[in-house]
Amino acid sequence: MIFDMRIYVIVAIFMLACISLMFFNFVIIRYSKSKYTLSTNRINKWKHILHEQVSRTSNKGIHALKHEKLLLKKLSNPENLITYSHALQYLKNKLPQAYNIYTRMNYSAFKKLTDIYSSKPSIERACYADFICAFPQAAGKMYTPLLDTLVSYIDDSHIHCRTNILRALCSIGNVQGIVNALQLINGKMLFIHGEILTNELSKFKGDKHALADLLWNESRSWNSNTMVAVIKFITEFSENYREAFLPILYNPSVDLEVRIAAAHYFEKYTYEPARPILIELIVNTNQAA
């Protein structure tokens, strides 16, 4: 009898647990649906606002101060920034010319938002940098105070924020912005994985040859991690650095990872003066193994 009662208790507990789990799932589903509906409504509202603003801009050719105040009030909240991004992406896809006019006319608002986010926590700065990455036209091509402020986000930031900032700067395609960002990262001895850095540099939207020249001119400023990324970046597209990279191979005091990156450069772009040292490096590596 006692044994039977124990079975009933276990079954009752199990059924109660199942009912609780079903109720929990029901609440989560309801919450997710309401959250999705709210988000969709906000996106649609932003679409309507953008449509009206684009119409005004097209007809009058002037920037609406009222719209700027709305952007500054709403977009200082990252959640609103995300829903606005969806609406702006819709405008970018459907009406690219209107999108270009809109972002150009609202540069002042985006500059002020950049300043606002500069005093926010690192995770929110990362969110705004991600927004600029998706819509680089909002920042413009020239090195402006907006880019200067964006670069300053790197200071006192976590790795995710630093990565998003580099991604945004590469999307914008401004050479000086990239160099200033790397100088800050190296100067503050902040960590960013070499493969991430290489990957982001490879996506640079501007003049890659101009960036390569400036990065190499500043090579004394880079640590080994950055130097490897710079050499790999240049290896992707330029054969004009044979003479510049050759001394790296012959200098044993240079970090081994940097010398290996240079060796891979000469693997792609053959250069007769590099042959003896490349053979020596291979022999030494085999002996060490």
N, C-alpha and C positions, 0 to 999 in steps of 0.2 A: 504493500500500500504506500509506504514512504517512497519507495522507488518510483511508483506511478506518479506520485505528486511532484517529484523532481522533474520527471519528464514533462508534465504539464507546465511547470514553471519555466523550464528551458524553452518550450515551444512558445509560451506567452511572451517571454523576453525577445525571442527571435522575431515574432510577429510584430511586436512593438517597435523593434529596430527597423523592420522593413517599412512599417507605416511612417516612421519618423523620416526615413530616407526618401520615401516617396513624397512626403510633404516638403522636405528640403528641396528636392529637385523641382517640384511644382513652383515653389517660391523663386528659385533661381531662374527658371524659364520665364516666369511672369516678369521678373525684374529685368531680365535681358531684353525681352520684347518691348517693355516700356522704355528702356534705355535706348534701344534701336529706334523706336518711334520718335522719341524726343530728339535724337541726333538727326534723323531724317528730316524732321520738321525744321530744325535749325538750319540744316544745309539748304533746304528749299527756300527758307526765308532769306538766306544770304544770296542765293541765286537771283531771287527777285530784286534785292537791293542792288546787286552788281549790274543786273540788266537795266535798271533805272539809271544807275550812275553812268554806264556806258552810253546810254541814249543821250543823257545830258551832255556828256563830254563830246559826243559826235556832233551834236547840234550846236552847242555853244562854244566848244573848244576851250572851256575854262574849268579849273579845278574847283569842286564844291567843298567849301570849308566845313559845311555841315557833315559831309561824308567823312572827312578827316577826323573830326571830333568823335564820330561814331566808331571809327577804326581804333582810335587811341583808347576809347572807353572800353570797348569790347575785347579787343585782341590782346590786351595786357593779361588776359586770362588764357592760359595755354589750352584749356578745353575749348574755348571759343575760337582760338587760333586754328585748331585742328578742323573744326566744322567749316570755318571760313576757307581753309585750304582746299577742302573738297569742292566747294563752290567755285573757287578760283581756278582749280584744275579743270572743272567743267567748262568754264569760260575759255580757258587756254586751248582746250581741245576743239570746241565748237566754233569759237570766233577768235582765232589767233591774232588777227590784226587789231581787233578791239581790245584784246588782252594786252598787247604791247602798248597801246595808247593808255590804257587804264593804269598799268604799272608805272609808266613814265610820269603820268600826271599825279600819281599818288606817292612819288618818291619821298616827299616831305614827311608823310605819315609813317612810311617804313623806316625812315631815319630816326624819327622820334621814338618809334617802337624799339628800335635797336638800342637806343639810350635807356629806355625803360627796363628792358630785359637785362641790361648790364649789371643792375643792382639785385637781380633775382638769383635764387639758388642755381647751382650748376646744372641740375636736371632740367630746369626751365630754360636756361640759356641753350642747352642742347636741343630742346624742342624748337626754339626760334631759329637756331642755326639750320635745323632740318627744313624749316619753312623756306629759308633763303636758298637752300640747296635745291629745293623743288621749283622755286620761282626766282632764278638768279636775275631776271630782268628787273626785279624790285630793287636790286642793289646798284644796278648800272655797271658798266665796264671800267670806268675810270676809278683810280684810287681816291676815294672820297672819304669824308669823316665817317660815313656809315661803315666802310670797310675797316677803317682804323679802330672803331669801336668793336666791331665783330672780332678782329684779331685779339683785342684786349680780353675777350671772353676766356681765352686760353689760360690766363693767369688764375690760379686758385680754382681749377676745374678738374673734374674726373675724366677718365680715359674716354668715356663715351662722348662727353662734350667736346673734347679735343678732336676726336675723330670726325664728329659732325661739322665742326668748324672747318677743318681741312677739306672735307667733302664739299662744303658750301663754297669755299674759296676756289676750289678747282672747278666747280660748276660755273662760277662767275667768270673765271678765266683771266683774272688779274695777276700779272707776274709779281708785282711788288707785294701784293697781299700774301702770296705764298711764301716769299722770302722773309717777310716780316714775321709771319707766323712761326716759321722754322727757327728763326733767330730767337724768338721768345721761348720756344720749347727747349732749345739748346741752352740758352742763357739761364733759364730757371731749372735746368736739368730735370725736365718733366719727361715721363716715359710715354712713348708710343711705339708700338710694335713695328719693326722694320718692314714686315710684309704688308701691314696695313698702310704704312707710309708709301711704299712702292706702288701698291694698288691704287691709292687715291691720286698720286701724281700721274699715273698712267691715264687717268680719266680727265686730265686737265683740258679745259675747253678753249683755252686761248692759244697763243703762239708758243708752241713747245720749244722751238729753237731759241727764242728769246729767253724763256724760262731756264733752259739748260745753260745758256751763257751766264746768266746772272747767278744761278746756283753754283756754277763752277767758280765764278769770280769770288764768291763768298765761301769757298771750300775750307778756308782756315777756321771758319766759325763753326763747322759741323763736327759733331762727335762721330764715332765710328758707325753707329747705327744709322744716322742720317746720311753719312757719306756712302754707305753701301746702297741705300735707297736711291740716292742721286745718280750713282753710276749705273744702277739697273734701269732707272728711268731714261737716261741718255742712251743706253744700249738698245732700247726699243726702236730708235728712229734715226740716230745720227752716227755717221762714220767719221766725223770731223774731229774726234778727240783722241786719235791714235797717239800723237806726240804728247798731248797733255797727260794721258793715262800711263804712258810708258814708264816714267820715273817711279810710279807707285809700285810697279812690279819689281823694280831693282832696289827698292828701299826696304831692308829687313825690319826696320823699326816701325813700319806701318802695320796696323792691325791686320792679322791674317785674313779676317773676313773681307776687309777692304781689298786686299791683294787678290783674293779669290774672285771677287766681283769684277775687278779689272781684268783678270785672266779670262773670265767669261766674255768680256767685251771683245778681247782679241780672238776669242774662239769664233765670234760672229764676224768680226771685221779683221781679216788677216793683215799682219804687218810684220815684215821680215825682221826688223830690229828687235821685235819681241820674242822671236823664236828661241834664242838661246836661254833666256831666263824662264820661258815657259817650260822648256825641256828640263831645266834644272829644278823647277818647282815640282814637276811631275815625278822626277827621280827621287827627290827628297821626301815627297809624300809617300811614295811606294816603300822607301826604306823605313820611314817612320811606322808604316803599317806592319 
